[in-house]
Structures are given as C-alpha cells and as structure tokens.
Amino acid sequence: MTGDTQTCYDELASHYHLIFEDWEASITRQAAALSVVLQRECGPASDVRVLDCACGIGTQALGLAKLGFQMSGCDVSPGAIERAQMEASQRSLDIQLSVANMLDLERIPDSNFDAVICIDNALPHLESNEQLVQASTQIRSKLRDGGLFVASLRDYDRLVLEKPVVQPPSFYSNHAGHSNHGGRRIVFQVWDWVDDRHYVFHLYITRQIETGWQTLHYAAPYRALLRDELTNALAQAGFVDIRWLDPSETGFYPARTPLAARHQVVLAKNRGIR
C-alpha cells in the first residue's frame, strides 16, 4: 500500500460522504446487509466483536456499532480515523479506533475478534500477492479460533477483460437541512489503466457552493485483484472454508451502476492453528 493511497484518503476524508447520495442511508443499508452475514456466522450482534481493518471514515463501523456489535476499527489514513472518531462521538457510539496499516496490525491492542471485515474494495490497494498474503496473515492473527473474515471487492475477473475507463456520472440533488447529503453535486470516476492489471483511480466530485461550483479531485493506485489470487493468499495464510458470494446473495451493493453492481463478498474462517 503506497503513500499515494494514504495521501488520497487523508485528503478525501472530509468529503468522503459526498460520494453517496445519502451517506446516512448507506450506513444503515450496508450495516443491515453485513449484520445478516455476521450474525449468521458468528452469533447475536451484542456478543460479536468486530475489527474493521480498513474502516475509512466509518461507513460500516458506525452502522454496525449502532446495531449493537462491539466495534473496533483501523485505517492507514490518519485523516480518515480523525473523521471516524468525530462521527462516532457525534452519534455517542463506542468504537475503538486506531491508525494502522492492514500489513501490520500489531499496533491494534486487542485480538481474538469474532470477525474482521475489509469492505469497499480496500484489498486491491495492496501492490502484490506477497502483500496480500502478509495482510491475510495479519488479519488472521487478530481472529479467534474459528473467527470470520469478510471482504468485498470489485469483480476484477470481468473488469480486466472489459477495462472500463469511466463510471458514468451520478447526479445528486440538494437535500436541505441535512449536512451529510452535501447539496447538489455530480460524482464520477475515471480509470487510467497503466497495464493489464493496474490502474489509477480518479474520483471527481463537482458540487454547488455559495459562489458557484467547485470540483474536487482525488487519485489512488489500484491492482486488479482476481478471485484465485485472493483465494490462494487466504489459504496460504491459513484460512479455510473460503466462500465467494454473489451480490444477489448479500444485497450489499445495489445494482445502480455497472461497476457498483459487480462487487463480490468473500468469507473465510480462521482454522485455529497458528
């Protein structure tokens, strides 16, 4: 994971909610979908300790904490963690938050989590299969015996064949009186493919402000991570019972755009022998 990635999310932290039409609604929707998986695999929410190892500004952690899960979170971006702490405080939610790279989770004081989650395409920021194995090993070290790992990522097996270069713009209307909506804005992505497996992700947010319109731009590198690569890395790190779920099975991502519809969820269990 490069410094460019950290810089991108540090700069994006104060505006990250703008990529959603309604961030609060997304927090609720994603938590509800994740809750079904976590409770089915781990037990009642109040008994389940979860580490979100790429929590960003808290999109999943906030919603899960509100549902009663015992939440901890970390992220490589200090700016994102600062925003997540503010959001948790405003909601009176108790979430243990730390700045940490998923390649080195030793600075997270707790362990024996029932589940570790890594949502919203965070794993493809890792630059190589070696880093993927390292991250998987670190994640497994934080799980109890039989604990669950849940990750979501784009369907790169399809995308490397299609190599999309743009996600069509989304137009969001003004929602008066709700600061998390962010007013009228246009959000779209451009993907600059460097080679068959790597691209630079450009996010553009054009929003209406008092003096007119403002365009924000953020960029970060990604590696198109294939199913077999992640499956093999998880197995190499000691995970078992690795299962891939289709979006139709989880309801986690609404099919609103061609790219958003292609997110997948993978589940893996800690075999309990370290």
C-alpha positions as a printed Julia matrix, in Angstrom:
274×3 Matrix{Float64}:
   0.0     0.0     0.0
   1.65    3.18   -1.18
   1.97    6.63    0.32
  -0.2     7.84   -2.57
  -3.06    5.79   -1.15
  -2.7     7.27    2.32
  -2.45   10.8     0.92
  -5.56   10.26   -1.2
  -7.68    9.17    1.75
  -6.27   11.84    4.05
  -7.36   14.47    1.54
 -10.69   12.77    0.82
 -11.68   12.24    4.48
 -13.62   15.49    4.9
 -15.53   14.96    1.64
 -15.9    11.16    1.52
 -19.6    11.27    2.4
 -20.23   13.22   -0.81
 -19.73   10.14   -2.98
 -23.01    8.75   -1.59
 -26.4    10.16   -2.5
 -27.29    9.82    1.19
 -24.42    8.7     3.42
 -26.65    8.06    6.44
 -28.89    5.8     4.38
 -25.82    3.95    3.06
 -24.51    3.46    6.61
 -27.84    1.9     7.59
 -28.2    -0.23    4.45
 -24.66   -1.64    4.49
 -24.82   -2.43    8.21
 -28.1    -4.27    7.74
 -26.64   -6.43    4.96
 -23.4    -7.11    6.86
 -25.33   -7.85   10.03
 -27.14  -10.74    8.36
 -23.8   -12.35    7.42
 -22.11  -11.66   10.75
 -24.97  -12.9    12.91
 -25.45  -15.99   10.78
 -21.77  -16.89   11.03
 -20.82  -15.52   14.48
 -23.9   -15.14   16.67
 -26.05  -12.32   18.11
 -24.76   -8.8    17.49
 -24.22   -7.96   21.16
 -21.88  -10.95   21.51
 -19.81  -10.31   18.39
 -16.51   -8.38   18.47
 -15.6    -6.99   15.04
 -12.45   -5.3    13.74
 -12.89   -3.21   10.6
  -9.31   -3.22    9.29
  -9.9    -0.58    6.59
 -12.63    1.44    8.26
 -12.1     4.77    6.48
 -14.43    7.4     7.92
 -16.61    4.66    9.45
 -19.24    3.84    6.85
 -19.58    0.22    8.01
 -18.27    0.53   11.59
 -20.76    3.23   12.56
 -23.74    1.27   11.3
 -22.66   -1.99   12.89
 -21.97   -0.3    16.23
 -25.46    1.2    16.12
 -26.85   -2.34   15.67
 -25.04   -3.47   18.83
 -21.84   -5.06   17.52
 -18.72   -4.43   19.61
 -16.7    -2.47   17.06
 -13.04   -1.6    16.63
 -11.6     0.0    13.52
  -8.31    0.98   11.95
  -7.14    2.6     8.76
  -3.87    3.63    7.12
  -5.19    7.2     6.85
  -4.91    9.4     9.98
  -7.33   11.84    8.38
  -9.95    9.13    7.91
  -9.57    7.95   11.51
  -9.93   11.51   12.8
 -13.18   11.84   10.83
 -14.42    8.44   12.04
 -13.73    9.43   15.67
 -15.71   12.63   15.2
 -18.63   10.78   13.6
 -18.67    8.14   16.35
 -18.6    10.82   19.05
 -21.47   12.73   17.46
 -23.55    9.53   17.49
 -22.48    8.54   21.04
 -21.07    5.27   19.71
 -18.22    3.47   21.44
 -15.8     2.4    18.7
 -12.11    1.76   19.4
 -10.25    3.45   16.54
  -6.55    3.35   15.61
  -4.25    4.37   12.76
  -2.8     1.12   11.4
  -1.94   -0.46    8.06
  -3.51   -3.87    7.42
   0.02   -5.05    6.58
   0.93   -4.55   10.25
  -1.89   -4.9    12.76
   0.35   -5.42   15.79
  -0.39   -1.89   16.97
  -4.03   -2.91   17.46
  -4.03   -3.82   21.16
  -6.95   -6.26   21.07
  -7.16   -9.66   19.42
  -9.4   -12.72   19.41
 -12.03  -10.88   17.4
 -15.02  -12.88   16.24
 -14.8   -11.21   12.84
 -12.53   -8.94   10.81
 -14.08   -7.04    7.92
 -12.42   -5.28    4.97
 -15.11   -3.65    2.84
 -15.4    -1.33   -0.17
 -12.55   -2.6    -2.34
  -9.72   -1.93    0.12
  -7.69   -5.09   -0.6
  -6.86   -4.08   -4.21
  -4.75   -1.23   -2.82
  -2.18   -3.9    -1.92
   0.56   -3.93   -4.53
   1.47   -7.62   -4.83
   0.47  -11.15   -3.92
   3.18  -11.06   -1.26
   1.5    -8.08    0.39
  -1.85   -9.85    0.07
  -0.51  -12.87    1.96
   1.07  -10.57    4.56
  -2.2    -8.73    5.12
  -4.15  -12.01    5.27
  -1.72  -13.33    7.87
  -2.04  -10.15    9.94
  -5.83  -10.32    9.73
  -5.88  -13.95   10.79
  -3.66  -13.13   13.77
  -6.44  -10.9    15.11
  -9.16  -13.56   14.9
 -10.23  -16.07   17.5
 -10.19  -19.75   16.59
 -12.96  -20.21   14.05
 -13.31  -16.44   13.56
 -14.64  -15.0    10.32
 -13.03  -12.74    7.71
 -15.36  -10.8     5.38
 -14.13   -8.71    2.45
 -15.79   -7.07   -0.53
 -14.16   -6.1    -3.8
 -14.98   -5.45   -7.42
 -15.34   -8.35   -9.84
 -11.95   -7.86  -11.45
 -12.13  -11.19  -13.28
 -14.65   -9.44  -15.54
 -13.23   -5.94  -15.36
  -9.74   -6.9   -16.59
 -11.38   -8.12  -19.78
 -13.54   -5.04  -20.24
 -11.11   -2.41  -18.87
 -13.71    0.28  -18.22
 -12.27    3.78  -18.31
 -15.15    5.72  -16.8
 -18.04    5.21  -14.41
 -20.93    7.35  -15.68
 -21.64   10.4   -13.53
 -24.21   10.31  -10.75
 -26.28   13.45  -10.24
 -27.38   14.11   -6.67
 -29.98   16.72   -5.78
 -29.88   19.08   -2.82
 -31.35   17.81    0.46
 -31.92   20.86    2.56
 -31.2    20.69    6.27
 -29.01   17.59    6.22
 -25.27   18.3     6.18
 -24.35   14.72    5.33
 -26.07   14.95    1.94
 -23.76   17.71    0.74
 -26.04   19.61   -1.62
 -26.28   19.37   -5.42
 -23.31   17.55   -6.93
 -22.0    15.34   -9.72
 -19.8    12.35   -8.85
 -17.9    10.23  -11.37
 -14.79    8.08  -11.75
 -12.09    7.77  -14.41
  -9.82    4.72  -14.52
  -6.41    5.17  -16.17
  -5.12    1.69  -16.95
  -1.33    1.5   -16.59
  -1.17   -2.1   -17.8
  -3.42   -5.17  -17.86
  -3.63   -5.35  -14.09
  -3.0    -1.87  -12.69
  -4.88    1.41  -12.96
  -5.05    4.8   -11.31
  -8.47    5.61   -9.94
  -9.57    9.25  -10.31
 -12.57   10.43   -8.34
 -14.19   13.74   -9.3
 -16.8    15.5    -7.17
 -18.29   18.66   -8.61
 -20.51   20.35   -6.07
 -22.53   23.51   -5.82
 -21.26   26.02   -3.27
 -22.36   29.56   -2.4
 -20.1    31.16   -5.01
 -20.85   28.72   -7.82
 -19.44   25.25   -8.48
 -16.33   23.55   -7.1
 -14.57   20.45   -8.48
 -12.63   18.16   -6.16
 -10.23   15.52   -7.5
  -8.65   12.53   -5.73
  -6.47    9.75   -7.15
  -5.07    6.45   -5.89
  -3.46    3.35   -7.45
  -5.26    0.01   -7.63
  -4.32   -3.51   -8.68
  -6.99   -5.63  -10.32
  -7.2    -8.45   -7.78
  -8.51  -11.73   -9.19
 -10.57  -14.28   -7.29
  -7.97  -17.03   -7.48
  -5.25  -14.68   -6.2
  -7.24  -13.75   -3.1
  -8.41  -17.32   -2.53
  -4.83  -18.6    -2.74
  -3.5   -15.83   -0.46
  -6.13  -16.56    2.17
  -5.39  -20.28    2.0
  -1.66  -19.65    2.22
  -2.23  -17.52    5.34
  -4.13  -20.38    6.98
  -7.79  -19.59    6.26
 -10.24  -22.37    5.43
 -13.83  -22.64    4.2
 -13.28  -19.82    1.7
 -16.58  -18.89    0.04
 -17.48  -16.31   -2.58
 -20.94  -14.77   -2.5
 -22.62  -13.19   -5.5
 -24.08   -9.69   -4.97
 -27.55  -11.19   -5.34
 -26.88  -13.35   -2.27
 -25.89  -10.47    0.01
 -27.79   -7.44   -1.19
 -24.78   -5.49   -0.04
 -24.37   -3.34   -3.14
 -27.41   -2.05   -5.01
 -27.23   -2.51   -8.78
 -27.29    1.2    -9.53
 -24.35    1.35  -11.92
 -22.47   -1.26  -13.96
 -19.39   -1.02  -11.75
 -21.2    -0.87   -8.42
 -23.22   -3.93   -9.34
 -20.12   -6.06   -9.67
 -18.88   -6.08   -6.11
 -18.45   -9.52   -4.57
 -18.14  -10.7    -0.98
 -15.7   -13.37    0.2
 -15.9   -15.2     3.53
 -13.09  -17.19    5.15
 -12.66  -18.9     8.53
  -9.64  -18.98   10.81
  -8.78  -22.64   11.14
  -7.45  -22.01   14.67
  -3.94  -23.45   14.31
  -1.23  -20.76   14.28
